[in-house]
Amino acid sequence: MRKIAIPTYNGKLWPHFGKAPQVTFITVDDNGNITGKELLDAPEHAHGAMVKFILEHGASEVLCGGLGMGAVNLLHQVGIELHAGAPAIDIDEVVKQYLDGTIQYGDSSCHHDGCAH
């Protein structure tokens, strides 16, 4: 079993990791089948808050759009596998593409465009 955390808003992947209003947690079994899906409100934006939140909810992977080097470093320090540069599309579709290996990754740096910054 593994748990994937996806920064979310309004049913879609949110393009800026640390400022996401919500996080969708997807649980996947050893055969790649989705066994659970949970949507939670994200913590207030603060240095390290999102990484701590994701750790507290047992995620071992993050699938996201853009994020800064501070978040990248923190995720690596705590052993969370990072898949950045994912498209800001419907959560179910991005998870399907990720699990079947067809996802098209783009720029994973954060430019603060499209994230209400």
KEDREN-385590 format. One record per residue (C-alpha): x, y, z; chain; residue in one letter. Coordinates in Angstrom, 1 decimal, always signed. Last residue first. Layout:
! residues N
        x        y        z   mol   type
        X        Y        Z     A      a
...
This chain:
! residues 117
        x        y        z   mol   type
     -0.5    +34.6     -5.3     A      h
     -3.8    +33.2     -6.7     A      a
     -2.1    +30.1     -8.0     A      c
     -2.4    +30.6    -11.7     A      g
     +1.1    +32.2    -11.9     A      d
     +3.2    +31.9     -8.8     A      h
     +6.3    +31.1    -10.9     A      h
     +7.0    +27.8     -9.1     A      c
     +9.4    +25.4    -10.7     A      s
     +8.0    +22.1    -11.8     A      s
     +7.8    +22.8    -15.6     A      d
     +6.0    +20.1    -17.4     A      g
     +5.2    +16.4    -16.8     A      y
     +3.1    +14.4    -19.3     A      q
     +1.4    +11.6    -17.5     A      i
     +1.1     +8.3    -19.5     A      t
     +2.6     +6.0    -16.8     A      g
     -0.7     +4.1    -16.0     A      d
     -0.6     +5.2    -12.4     A      l
     +0.2     +8.8    -13.2     A      y
     -2.3     +9.1    -16.0     A      q
     -5.1     +7.7    -13.8     A      k
     -4.1    +10.0    -11.0     A      v
     -4.1    +13.0    -13.3     A      v
     -7.5    +12.0    -14.6     A      e
     -9.1    +11.4    -11.2     A      d
     -7.7    +14.7     -9.9     A      i
     -9.0    +16.8    -12.9     A      d
     -6.3    +18.8    -14.5     A      i
     -3.5    +21.1    -13.3     A      a
     -0.7    +19.2    -15.2     A      p
     +2.1    +17.4    -13.2     A      a
     +5.4    +19.3    -12.9     A      g
     +6.5    +17.5     -9.8     A      a
     +6.6    +13.8     -8.8     A      h
     +8.3    +13.7     -5.4     A      l
     +8.9    +10.7     -3.2     A      e
     +8.7    +11.5     +0.5     A      i
    +11.7    +10.6     +2.4     A      g
    +11.6    +13.3     +5.1     A      v
    +14.7    +15.1     +3.8     A      q
    +13.5    +14.8     +0.2     A      h
    +10.2    +16.5     +1.0     A      l
    +12.0    +19.2     +2.9     A      l
    +14.4    +19.8     +0.0     A      n
    +11.6    +20.0     -2.6     A      v
     +9.6    +22.3     -0.3     A      a
    +12.5    +24.7     +0.0     A      g
    +13.3    +24.4     -3.7     A      m
     +9.9    +25.9     -4.6     A      g
     +6.9    +24.1     -6.0     A      l
     +5.1    +23.7     -9.2     A      g
     +2.6    +21.0    -10.2     A      g
     +2.1    +18.1     -7.8     A      c
     +2.1    +14.4     -7.2     A      l
     +3.5    +13.8     -3.7     A      v
     +4.5    +10.3     -2.5     A      e
     +4.8     +8.5     +0.9     A      s
     +1.6     +9.9     +2.4     A      a
     +0.8     +9.0     +6.0     A      g
     -1.5    +11.8     +7.0     A      h
     +1.0    +13.3     +9.4     A      e
     +3.6    +13.3     +6.6     A      l
     +1.4    +15.3     +4.3     A      i
     +0.6    +17.9     +7.1     A      f
     +4.3    +18.2     +7.9     A      k
     +5.2    +18.8     +4.2     A      v
     +2.3    +21.3     +3.9     A      m
     +3.5    +23.3     +7.0     A      a
     +7.1    +23.4     +6.1     A      g
     +7.3    +27.2     +5.8     A      h
     +3.8    +28.6     +6.3     A      a
     +0.6    +28.5     +4.2     A      h
     -2.4    +27.6     +6.5     A      e
     -3.0    +23.9     +6.6     A      p
     -4.8    +22.0     +3.7     A      a
     -8.4    +21.1     +3.9     A      d
     -8.9    +17.4     +3.4     A      l
    -10.1    +15.2     +0.5     A      l
     -9.8    +11.5     +0.9     A      e
     -9.6     +8.7     -1.8     A      k
     -9.2     +5.0     -1.1     A      g
     -8.4     +1.7     -2.7     A      t
     -7.0     +2.8     -6.0     A      i
     -5.5     -0.3     -7.7     A      n
     -1.8     -0.3     -8.6     A      g
     -1.3     -4.0     -7.7     A      n
     +0.4     -3.2     -4.4     A      d
     -2.6     -1.1     -3.3     A      d
     -3.1     +2.6     -3.9     A      v
     -4.4     +5.1     -1.4     A      t
     -5.1     +8.6     -2.8     A      i
     -4.9    +11.6     -0.6     A      f
     -6.4    +14.8     -2.0     A      t
     -5.0    +18.0     -0.4     A      v
     -6.9    +21.3     -0.1     A      q
     -6.5    +25.0     -0.4     A      p
     -3.1    +24.6     -2.2     A      a
     -0.6    +27.3     -1.3     A      k
     +2.4    +25.1     -0.7     A      g
     +2.2    +23.1     -3.8     A      f
     +1.3    +25.7     -6.4     A      h
     -0.5    +24.4     -9.5     A      p
     -3.6    +23.0     -7.8     A      w
     -4.6    +19.5     -9.2     A      l
     -8.3    +19.7     -9.9     A      k
    -11.5    +18.8     -8.1     A      g
    -12.2    +22.4     -6.9     A      n
     -8.8    +22.8     -5.4     A      y
     -6.0    +20.2     -4.8     A      t
     -2.5    +19.6     -3.8     A      p
     -2.0    +15.8     -4.4     A      i
     -0.8    +13.4     -1.7     A      a
     -0.2     +9.8     -2.7     A      i
     -0.5     +6.9     -0.2     A      k
     +1.1     +3.5     -0.7     A      r
     +0.0     +0.0     +0.0     A      m
